[in-house]
Amino acid sequence: MSARDVEEVPVVDAAAIFERAAARSREDGLRYAGAVTPGEAWDLAQAGEAALVDVRTPFELATVGRIEDVPLIEWPRDGDDEAIDRFVGELRAKLDPVKPVLFICRSGVRSHYAAHVASAVGFPRAYNVLEGFEGHPGAGDGWRAAGLPWTR
């Protein structure tokens, strides 16, 4: 077996990324571990340093695009207690609360709330992916604009 036959594991300075994320949290007064850029989220997920979770709707994933092999735990748009409890139940069923979790949505708003709630219910290493999948209108930011992998 040659070196070319072995899949390369990305070398990522996870500690530096998490420190930048924590600094953003302190600067913005966030009530969760921090915020990462789309590129940082990709690096952490690829290196196995964090779980990436999409909180958009199934319709958005089907029509706008999705990140392959990233689970969907839909953020409840109506925000009632029962819907939030279902969201929390799915988090607990699918994720290890000790491992960092990175939430992504369309523009970074729903994922902000998902990270906040996750942190409040026992996921101390919850992070928001800034700019989200599509980014902000006209800003040229977000996951897709960064040229990161996605599919329809």
N, CA and C atoms as an extended XYZ file, in Angstrom:
456
Properties=species:S:1:pos:R:3:atomname:S:1:resname:S:1:resid:I:1 pbc="F F F"
N         0.857       -1.173        0.000 N   MET     1
C         0.000        0.000        0.000 CA  MET     1
C         0.903        1.237        0.000 C   MET     1
N         0.651        2.110       -0.925 N   SER     2
C         1.448        3.336       -0.997 CA  SER     2
C         0.759        4.451       -0.231 C   SER     2
N         1.483        5.552       -0.066 N   ALA     3
C         0.925        6.720        0.621 CA  ALA     3
C        -0.287        7.255       -0.112 C   ALA     3
N        -0.313        7.074       -1.437 N   ARG     4
C        -1.448        7.560       -2.221 CA  ARG     4
C        -2.713        6.752       -1.983 C   ARG     4
N        -2.566        5.501       -1.510 N   ASP     5
C        -3.719        4.637       -1.262 CA  ASP     5
C        -4.418        4.956        0.056 C   ASP     5
N        -3.761        5.697        0.907 N   VAL     6
C        -4.314        6.042        2.214 CA  VAL     6
C        -4.963        7.422        2.119 C   VAL     6
N        -6.235        7.474        2.521 N   GLU     7
C        -6.939        8.760        2.506 CA  GLU     7
C        -6.295        9.702        3.513 C   GLU     7
N        -5.978       10.898        3.069 N   GLU     8
C        -5.348       11.865        3.953 CA  GLU     8
C        -6.374       12.476        4.895 C   GLU     8
N        -5.994       12.528        6.167 N   VAL     9
C        -6.821       13.192        7.169 CA  VAL     9
C        -6.359       14.643        7.215 C   VAL     9
N        -7.292       15.582        7.078 N   PRO    10
C        -6.877       16.980        7.085 CA  PRO    10
C        -6.220       17.373        8.405 C   PRO    10
N        -5.168       18.156        8.294 N   VAL    11
C        -4.502       18.679        9.479 CA  VAL    11
C        -5.155       20.020        9.799 C   VAL    11
N        -5.774       20.088       10.945 N   VAL    12
C        -6.527       21.268       11.337 CA  VAL    12
C        -6.076       21.682       12.733 C   VAL    12
N        -5.870       22.957       12.921 N   ASP    13
C        -5.562       23.468       14.249 CA  ASP    13
C        -6.892       23.760       14.940 C   ASP    13
N        -7.521       22.685       15.421 N   ALA    14
C        -8.843       22.800       16.033 CA  ALA    14
C        -8.819       23.735       17.232 C   ALA    14
N        -7.768       23.663       18.022 N   ALA    15
C        -7.698       24.520       19.214 CA  ALA    15
C        -7.743       25.992       18.822 C   ALA    15
N        -7.040       26.363       17.754 N   ALA    16
C        -7.036       27.757       17.301 CA  ALA    16
C        -8.411       28.165       16.779 C   ALA    16
N        -9.073       27.266       16.057 N   ILE    17
C       -10.418       27.570       15.548 CA  ILE    17
C       -11.388       27.761       16.709 C   ILE    17
N       -11.345       26.849       17.676 N   PHE    18
C       -12.251       26.961       18.817 CA  PHE    18
C       -11.959       28.213       19.642 C   PHE    18
N       -10.702       28.616       19.722 N   GLU    19
C       -10.373       29.842       20.448 CA  GLU    19
C       -10.927       31.066       19.722 C   GLU    19
N       -10.810       31.098       18.390 N   ARG    20
C       -11.400       32.219       17.623 CA  ARG    20
C       -12.915       32.238       17.806 C   ARG    20
N       -13.516       31.055       17.807 N   ALA    21
C       -14.972       30.953       17.999 CA  ALA    21
C       -15.370       31.473       19.372 C   ALA    21
N       -14.592       31.128       20.388 N   ALA    22
C       -14.877       31.600       21.747 CA  ALA    22
C       -14.693       33.112       21.847 C   ALA    22
N       -13.687       33.636       21.151 N   ALA    23
C       -13.475       35.093       21.152 CA  ALA    23
C       -14.672       35.799       20.524 C   ALA    23
N       -15.206       35.236       19.450 N   ARG    24
C       -16.405       35.825       18.832 CA  ARG    24
C       -17.566       35.786       19.814 C   ARG    24
N       -17.670       34.698       20.566 N   SER    25
C       -18.738       34.573       21.552 CA  SER    25
C       -18.630       35.666       22.611 C   SER    25
N       -17.410       35.880       23.093 N   ARG    26
C       -17.209       36.917       24.107 CA  ARG    26
C       -17.499       38.307       23.536 C   ARG    26
N       -17.015       38.567       22.331 N   GLU    27
C       -17.214       39.877       21.695 CA  GLU    27
C       -18.690       40.179       21.470 C   GLU    27
N       -19.443       39.151       21.077 N   ASP    28
C       -20.852       39.347       20.746 CA  ASP    28
C       -21.804       39.032       21.901 C   ASP    28
N       -21.266       38.623       23.033 N   GLY    29
C       -22.109       38.306       24.183 CA  GLY    29
C       -23.015       37.113       23.952 C   GLY    29
N       -22.526       36.115       23.242 N   LEU    30
C       -23.324       34.925       22.948 CA  LEU    30
C       -23.448       34.051       24.187 C   LEU    30
N       -24.524       33.312       24.252 N   ARG    31
C       -24.760       32.430       25.402 CA  ARG    31
C       -24.480       30.975       25.031 C   ARG    31
N       -23.552       30.794       24.113 N   TYR    32
C       -23.098       29.455       23.747 CA  TYR    32
C       -21.616       29.541       23.437 C   TYR    32
N       -21.007       28.415       23.130 N   ALA    33
C       -19.545       28.323       23.043 CA  ALA    33
C       -18.916       29.269       22.032 C   ALA    33
N       -19.566       29.490       20.899 N   GLY    34
C       -18.972       30.401       19.933 CA  GLY    34
C       -19.556       30.300       18.546 C   GLY    34
N       -18.901       30.995       17.625 N   ALA    35
C       -19.350       31.046       16.238 CA  ALA    35
C       -18.150       30.790       15.328 C   ALA    35
N       -18.381       29.980       14.300 N   VAL    36
C       -17.332       29.636       13.345 CA  VAL    36
C       -17.733       30.078       11.950 C   VAL    36
N       -16.748       30.316       11.114 N   THR    37
C       -17.017       30.622        9.713 CA  THR    37
C       -17.357       29.326        8.989 C   THR    37
N       -17.952       29.411        7.802 N   PRO    38
C       -18.201       28.175        7.054 CA  PRO    38
C       -16.921       27.361        6.809 C   PRO    38
N       -15.844       28.028        6.460 N   GLY    39
C       -14.588       27.312        6.231 CA  GLY    39
C       -14.072       26.613        7.475 C   GLY    39
N       -14.187       27.288        8.610 N   GLU    40
C       -13.778       26.670        9.871 CA  GLU    40
C       -14.662       25.465       10.194 C   GLU    40
N       -15.957       25.588        9.951 N   ALA    41
C       -16.886       24.485       10.199 CA  ALA    41
C       -16.506       23.279        9.346 C   ALA    41
N       -16.236       23.515        8.076 N   TRP    42
C       -15.848       22.428        7.174 CA  TRP    42
C       -14.573       21.748        7.670 C   TRP    42
N       -13.577       22.550        8.035 N   ASP    43
C       -12.308       21.993        8.510 CA  ASP    43
C       -12.512       21.139        9.754 C   ASP    43
N       -13.277       21.645       10.704 N   LEU    44
C       -13.527       20.895       11.935 CA  LEU    44
C       -14.296       19.604       11.671 C   LEU    44
N       -15.308       19.672       10.836 N   ALA    45
C       -16.113       18.483       10.523 CA  ALA    45
C       -15.274       17.444        9.789 C   ALA    45
N       -14.507       17.875        8.801 N   GLN    46
C       -13.685       16.948        8.029 CA  GLN    46
C       -12.625       16.278        8.890 C   GLN    46
N       -12.102       16.986        9.864 N   ALA    47
C       -11.071       16.437       10.746 CA  ALA    47
C       -11.665       15.586       11.870 C   ALA    47
N       -13.006       15.516       11.928 N   GLY    48
C       -13.652       14.741       12.983 CA  GLY    48
C       -13.627       15.423       14.339 C   GLY    48
N       -13.399       16.725       14.336 N   GLU    49
C       -13.309       17.488       15.583 CA  GLU    49
C       -14.667       17.998       16.061 C   GLU    49
N       -15.675       17.937       15.207 N   ALA    50
C       -17.010       18.435       15.563 CA  ALA    50
C       -18.046       17.797       14.640 C   ALA    50
N       -19.276       17.746       15.135 N   ALA    51
C       -20.398       17.279       14.329 CA  ALA    51
C       -21.075       18.499       13.708 C   ALA    51
N       -21.359       18.427       12.430 N   LEU    52
C       -22.080       19.487       11.723 CA  LEU    52
C       -23.533       19.046       11.591 C   LEU    52
N       -24.467       19.928       11.945 N   VAL    53
C       -25.894       19.623       11.907 CA  VAL    53
C       -26.620       20.739       11.182 C   VAL    53
N       -27.467       20.375       10.220 N   ASP    54
C       -28.267       21.335        9.473 CA  ASP    54
C       -29.611       21.484       10.168 C   ASP    54
N       -30.048       22.719       10.400 N   VAL    55
C       -31.318       22.946       11.095 CA  VAL    55
C       -32.385       23.550       10.175 C   VAL    55
N       -32.133       23.530        8.864 N   ARG    56
C       -33.126       24.048        7.920 CA  ARG    56
C       -34.265       23.044        7.746 C   ARG    56
N       -35.230       23.390        6.912 N   THR    57
C       -36.359       22.511        6.652 CA  THR    57
C       -35.993       21.485        5.580 C   THR    57
N       -36.691       20.348        5.545 N   PRO    58
C       -36.463       19.379        4.466 CA  PRO    58
C       -36.677       20.020        3.087 C   PRO    58
N       -37.649       20.922        2.979 N   PHE    59
C       -37.906       21.610        1.711 CA  PHE    59
C       -36.673       22.409        1.264 C   PHE    59
N       -36.053       23.119        2.200 N   GLU    60
C       -34.851       23.896        1.857 CA  GLU    60
C       -33.729       22.984        1.375 C   GLU    60
N       -33.534       21.878        2.044 N   LEU    61
C       -32.481       20.963        1.635 CA  LEU    61
C       -32.741       20.431        0.231 C   LEU    61
N       -34.013       20.125       -0.060 N   ALA    62
C       -34.365       19.567       -1.365 CA  ALA    62
C       -34.296       20.592       -2.483 C   ALA    62
N       -34.607       21.835       -2.209 N   THR    63
C       -34.682       22.837       -3.281 CA  THR    63
C       -33.461       23.732       -3.392 C   THR    63
N       -32.785       23.996       -2.279 N   VAL    64
C       -31.652       24.917       -2.282 CA  VAL    64
C       -30.331       24.166       -2.343 C   VAL    64
N       -30.276       23.041       -1.667 N   GLY    65
C       -29.054       22.255       -1.610 CA  GLY    65
C       -28.739       21.866       -0.188 C   GLY    65
N       -27.814       20.932       -0.066 N   ARG    66
C       -27.462       20.431        1.250 CA  ARG    66
C       -25.998       20.025        1.259 C   ARG    66
N       -25.504       19.800        2.446 N   ILE    67
C       -24.146       19.310        2.635 CA  ILE    67
C       -24.257       17.800        2.824 C   ILE    67
N       -23.579       17.052        1.982 N   GLU    68
C       -23.684       15.599        2.040 CA  GLU    68
C       -23.285       15.048        3.400 C   GLU    68
N       -24.023       14.029        3.826 N   ASP    69
C       -23.752       13.306        5.067 CA  ASP    69
C       -23.895       14.154        6.334 C   ASP    69
N       -24.584       15.282        6.228 N   VAL    70
C       -24.839       16.121        7.404 CA  VAL    70
C       -26.291       15.896        7.816 C   VAL    70
N       -26.513       15.482        9.065 N   PRO    71
C       -27.883       15.206        9.492 CA  PRO    71
C       -28.727       16.470        9.607 C   PRO    71
N       -30.015       16.270        9.429 N   LEU    72
C       -30.993       17.344        9.589 CA  LEU    72
C       -31.679       17.164       10.944 C   LEU    72
N       -31.631       18.205       11.745 N   ILE    73
C       -32.455       18.299       12.954 CA  ILE    73
C       -33.111       19.667       12.840 C   ILE    73
N       -34.306       19.658       12.293 N   GLU    74
C       -34.975       20.911       11.930 CA  GLU    74
C       -35.274       21.792       13.139 C   GLU    74
N       -34.890       23.071       13.021 N   TRP    75
C       -35.219       24.049       14.049 CA  TRP    75
C       -36.701       24.396       13.936 C   TRP    75
N       -37.440       24.374       15.054 N   PRO    76
C       -38.873       24.664       14.997 CA  PRO    76
C       -39.142       26.152       14.787 C   PRO    76
N       -39.649       26.493       13.631 N   ARG    77
C       -39.894       27.900       13.298 CA  ARG    77
C       -40.966       28.538       14.160 C   ARG    77
N       -41.935       27.731       14.607 N   ASP    78
C       -43.002       28.323       15.419 CA  ASP    78
C       -42.532       28.591       16.851 C   ASP    78
N       -41.519       27.851       17.305 N   GLY    79
C       -40.899       28.132       18.586 CA  GLY    79
C       -41.709       27.805       19.827 C   GLY    79
N       -42.829       27.071       19.685 N   ASP    80
C       -43.577       26.745       20.902 CA  ASP    80
C       -42.813       25.695       21.711 C   ASP    80
N       -43.163       25.560       22.981 N   ASP    81
C       -42.428       24.682       23.886 CA  ASP    81
C       -42.394       23.234       23.404 C   ASP    81
N       -43.500       22.757       22.882 N   GLU    82
C       -43.555       21.370       22.416 CA  GLU    82
C       -42.597       21.147       21.240 C   GLU    82
N       -42.557       22.090       20.320 N   ALA    83
C       -41.653       21.970       19.163 CA  ALA    83
C       -40.194       22.043       19.605 C   ALA    83
N       -39.896       22.916       20.541 N   ILE    84
C       -38.524       23.015       21.065 CA  ILE    84
C       -38.152       21.720       21.781 C   ILE    84
N       -39.095       21.150       22.525 N   ASP    85
C       -38.832       19.879       23.208 CA  ASP    85
C       -38.525       18.769       22.200 C   ASP    85
N       -39.225       18.741       21.071 N   ARG    86
C       -38.938       17.747       20.025 CA  ARG    86
C       -37.530       17.949       19.470 C   ARG    86
N       -37.157       19.214       19.228 N   PHE    87
C       -35.820       19.538       18.744 CA  PHE    87
C       -34.759       19.031       19.731 C   PHE    87
N       -34.954       19.333       21.002 N   VAL    88
C       -34.015       18.904       22.040 CA  VAL    88
C       -33.959       17.378       22.111 C   VAL    88
N       -35.106       16.734       22.001 N   GLY    89
C       -35.138       15.268       22.009 CA  GLY    89
C       -34.327       14.669       20.876 C   GLY    89
N       -34.444       15.260       19.687 N   GLU    90
C       -33.644       14.789       18.548 CA  GLU    90
C       -32.161       15.020       18.777 C   GLU    90
N       -31.800       16.176       19.319 N   LEU    91
C       -30.392       16.446       19.623 CA  LEU    91
C       -29.843       15.364       20.538 C   LEU    91
N       -30.575       15.095       21.601 N   ARG    92
C       -30.113       14.117       22.587 CA  ARG    92
C       -30.030       12.711       22.006 C   ARG    92
N       -30.931       12.388       21.083 N   ALA    93
C       -30.940       11.058       20.474 CA  ALA    93
C       -29.819       10.877       19.454 C   ALA    93
N       -29.418       11.938       18.788 N   LYS    94
C       -28.484       11.815       17.667 CA  LYS    94
C       -27.061       12.285       17.949 C   LYS    94
N       -26.855       13.064       19.012 N   LEU    95
C       -25.544       13.680       19.228 CA  LEU    95
C       -24.965       13.363       20.596 C   LEU    95
N       -23.654       13.366       20.646 N   ASP    96
C       -22.921       13.217       21.899 CA  ASP    96
C       -22.784       14.614       22.502 C   ASP    96
N       -23.326       14.855       23.685 N   PRO    97
C       -23.284       16.205       24.246 CA  PRO    97
C       -21.878       16.697       24.602 C   PRO    97
N       -20.912       15.801       24.648 N   VAL    98
C       -19.547       16.187       24.972 CA  VAL    98
C       -18.811       16.710       23.734 C   VAL    98
N       -19.190       16.206       22.570 N   LYS    99
C       -18.508       16.579       21.326 CA  LYS    99
C       -19.021       17.931       20.827 C   LYS    99
N       -18.139       18.756       20.291 N   PRO   100
C       -18.599       20.026       19.721 CA  PRO   100
C       -19.609       19.788       18.594 C   PRO   100
N       -20.637       20.618       18.555 N   VAL   101
C       -21.645       20.532       17.501 CA  VAL   101
C       -21.775       21.900       16.844 C   VAL   101
N       -21.773       21.889       15.515 N   LEU   102
C       -21.832       23.106       14.709 CA  LEU   102
C       -23.178       23.151       13.997 C   LEU   102
N       -23.980       24.162       14.274 N   PHE   103
C       -25.299       24.278       13.667 CA  PHE   103
C       -25.243       25.219       12.477 C   PHE   103
N       -25.865       24.799       11.363 N   ILE   104
C       -25.928       25.635       10.168 CA  ILE   104
C       -27.372       25.725        9.692 C   ILE   104
N       -27.743       26.920        9.212 N   CYS   105
C       -29.058       27.142        8.618 CA  CYS   105
C       -28.870       27.933        7.328 C   CYS   105
N       -29.857       28.688        6.920 N   ARG   106
C       -29.747       29.457        5.686 CA  ARG   106
C       -28.773       30.618        5.833 C   ARG   106
N       -28.953       31.424        6.890 N   SER   107
C       -28.151       32.646        7.009 CA  SER   107
C       -27.470       32.820        8.365 C   SER   107
N       -27.639       31.887        9.264 N   GLY   108
C       -27.009       31.977       10.573 CA  GLY   108
C       -27.930       32.414       11.693 C   GLY   108
N       -29.210       32.617       11.406 N   VAL   109
C       -30.147       33.060       12.445 CA  VAL   109
C       -30.736       31.871       13.204 C   VAL   109
N       -31.347       30.926       12.494 N   ARG   110
C       -31.917       29.756       13.178 CA  ARG   110
C       -30.829       28.950       13.873 C   ARG   110
N       -29.664       28.872       13.244 N   SER   111
C       -28.568       28.121       13.861 CA  SER   111
C       -28.074       28.818       15.131 C   SER   111
N       -28.187       30.132       15.180 N   HIS   112
C       -27.867       30.883       16.408 CA  HIS   112
C       -28.781       30.418       17.542 C   HIS   112
N       -30.080       30.370       17.268 N   TYR   113
C       -31.035       29.943       18.288 CA  TYR   113
C       -30.841       28.474       18.650 C   TYR   113
N       -30.525       27.638       17.657 N   ALA   114
C       -30.281       26.219       17.924 CA  ALA   114
C       -29.082       26.054       18.856 C   ALA   114
N       -28.009       26.805       18.608 N   ALA   115
C       -26.820       26.731       19.463 CA  ALA   115
C       -27.146       27.206       20.880 C   ALA   115
N       -27.947       28.259       20.967 N   HIS   116
C       -28.338       28.792       22.275 CA  HIS   116
C       -29.124       27.741       23.067 C   HIS   116
N       -30.118       27.144       22.449 N   VAL   117
C       -30.937       26.141       23.132 CA  VAL   117
C       -30.104       24.909       23.469 C   VAL   117
N       -29.284       24.463       22.523 N   ALA   118
C       -28.444       23.282       22.776 CA  ALA   118
C       -27.549       23.513       23.988 C   ALA   118
N       -26.965       24.674       24.058 N   SER   119
C       -26.100       25.009       25.186 CA  SER   119
C       -26.872       24.978       26.499 C   SER   119
N       -28.091       25.470       26.473 N   ALA   120
C       -28.920       25.544       27.678 CA  ALA   120
C       -29.379       24.175       28.170 C   ALA   120
N       -29.392       23.169       27.276 N   VAL   121
C       -29.887       21.842       27.672 CA  VAL   121
C       -28.773       20.806       27.778 C   VAL   121
N       -27.536       21.251       27.922 N   GLY   122
C       -26.478       20.294       28.202 CA  GLY   122
C       -25.486       20.008       27.090 C   GLY   122
N       -25.442       20.854       26.068 N   PHE   123
C       -24.435       20.749       25.010 CA  PHE   123
C       -23.523       21.966       25.141 C   PHE   123
N       -22.542       21.909       26.036 N   PRO   124
C       -21.727       23.096       26.314 CA  PRO   124
C       -20.839       23.534       25.165 C   PRO   124
N       -20.643       22.660       24.176 N   ARG   125
C       -19.777       23.000       23.045 CA  ARG   125
C       -20.614       23.168       21.774 C   ARG   125
N       -21.647       24.006       21.862 N   ALA   126
C       -22.532       24.312       20.737 CA  ALA   126
C       -22.048       25.574       20.037 C   ALA   126
N       -22.001       25.517       18.696 N   TYR   127
C       -21.487       26.626       17.893 CA  TYR   127
C       -22.448       26.945       16.756 C   TYR   127
N       -22.473       28.199       16.381 N   ASN   128
C       -23.241       28.662       15.232 CA  ASN   128
C       -22.289       28.807       14.047 C   ASN   128
N       -22.733       28.370       12.860 N   VAL   129
C       -21.959       28.603       11.648 CA  VAL   129
C       -22.430       29.936       11.076 C   VAL   129
N       -21.558       30.925       11.166 N   LEU   130
C       -21.864       32.268       10.676 CA  LEU   130
C       -22.204       32.241        9.187 C   LEU   130
N       -23.080       33.110        8.771 N   GLU   131
C       -23.454       33.302        7.361 CA  GLU   131
C       -24.335       32.187        6.818 C   GLU   131
N       -24.320       31.019        7.429 N   GLY   132
C       -25.170       29.920        7.009 CA  GLY   132
C       -24.811       29.334        5.654 C   GLY   132
N       -25.750       28.576        5.109 N   PHE   133
C       -25.544       27.871        3.848 CA  PHE   133
C       -25.612       28.812        2.654 C   PHE   133
N       -26.606       29.689        2.652 N   GLU   134
C       -26.809       30.597        1.516 CA  GLU   134
C       -26.196       31.970        1.711 C   GLU   134
N       -25.910       32.343        2.922 N   GLY   135
C       -25.363       33.658        3.187 CA  GLY   135
C       -26.435       34.725        3.212 C   GLY   135
N       -25.995       35.958        3.257 N   HIS   136
C       -26.905       37.101        3.314 CA  HIS   136
C       -27.095       37.671        1.911 C   HIS   136
N       -28.306       38.049        1.555 N   PRO   137
C       -28.575       38.552        0.206 CA  PRO   137
C       -27.602       39.667       -0.210 C   PRO   137
N       -26.948       39.446       -1.332 N   GLY   138
C       -26.050       40.442       -1.891 CA  GLY   138
C       -24.682       40.537       -1.242 C   GLY   138
N       -24.451       39.766       -0.182 N   ALA   139
C       -23.181       39.875        0.543 CA  ALA   139
C       -22.090       38.968       -0.018 C   ALA   139
N       -22.479       37.944       -0.767 N   GLY   140
C       -21.486       37.023       -1.308 CA  GLY   140
C       -20.798       36.200       -0.239 C   GLY   140
N       -21.531       35.874        0.834 N   ASP   141
C       -20.955       35.066        1.896 CA  ASP   141
C       -21.734       33.766        2.046 C   ASP   141
N       -21.385       32.974        3.014 N   GLY   142
C       -22.059       31.713        3.259 CA  GLY   142
C       -21.287       30.523        2.720 C   GLY   142
N       -21.800       29.346        3.040 N   TRP   143
C       -21.179       28.074        2.679 CA  TRP   143
C       -20.959       27.956        1.173 C   TRP   143
N       -22.021       28.149        0.396 N   ARG   144
C       -21.897       27.980       -1.061 CA  ARG   144
C       -20.955       28.996       -1.670 C   ARG   144
N       -21.047       30.253       -1.230 N   ALA   145
C       -20.176       31.301       -1.773 CA  ALA   145
C       -18.712       31.034       -1.448 C   ALA   145
N       -18.460       30.320       -0.349 N   ALA   146
C       -17.089       29.977        0.030 CA  ALA   146
C       -16.532       28.839       -0.817 C   ALA   146
N       -17.391       28.259       -1.654 N   GLY   147
C       -16.946       27.162       -2.523 CA  GLY   147
C       -16.794       25.832       -1.808 C   GLY   147
N       -17.466       25.699       -0.678 N   LEU   148
C       -17.390       24.444        0.069 CA  LEU   148
C       -18.334       23.413       -0.555 C   LEU   148
N       -18.081       22.120       -0.330 N   PRO   149
C       -18.871       21.064       -0.985 CA  PRO   149
C       -20.348       21.079       -0.578 C   PRO   149
N       -21.192       20.884       -1.578 N   TRP   150
C       -22.625       20.744       -1.351 CA  TRP   150
C       -23.232       20.047       -2.553 C   TRP   150
N       -24.465       19.619       -2.410 N   THR   151
C       -25.148       18.914       -3.476 CA  THR   151
C       -26.633       19.278       -3.453 C   THR   151
N       -27.335       18.911       -4.520 N   ARG   152
C       -28.791       19.129       -4.568 CA  ARG   152
C       -29.495       17.835       -4.263 C   ARG   152
